[in-house]
Amino acid sequence: MKKLAFEKPKPIQMQSIPIGMMHKDLMAIAPTGEGKTLGYLFPIIQFLLPLERLNMNNFDQGPYALILVPTR
């Protein structure tokens, strides 16, 4: 992660990633630029990687994840 200039997780990520990895619902509040997006996406990506892609035969199995983002 050093190539991406990440040396350690931000506080919101240290709190949200373990909760997400347990497949629990999560709602987090932090200032802009504090890493909420990665805090949400890292557990979701880890969850999605081993799953079969949705297609016409298994579309009723999805959606696998739902992200709601408020607008300003």
Stockholm file with secondary structure:
# STOCKHOLM 1.0

chainA/1-72         MKKLAFEKPKPIQMQSIPIGMMHKDLMAIAPTGEGKTLGYLFPIIQFLLPLERLNMNNFDQGPYALILVPTR
#=GR chainA/1-72 SS CGGGTCSSCCHHHHHHHHHHHTTCCCCCCCCTTSSHHHHHHHHHHHHHTTSCCCCTTTGGGCCSCCCCCCCC
#=GC SS_cons        CGGGTCSSCCHHHHHHHHHHHTTCCCCCCCCTTSSHHHHHHHHHHHHHTTSCCCCTTTGGGCCSCCCCCCCC
//
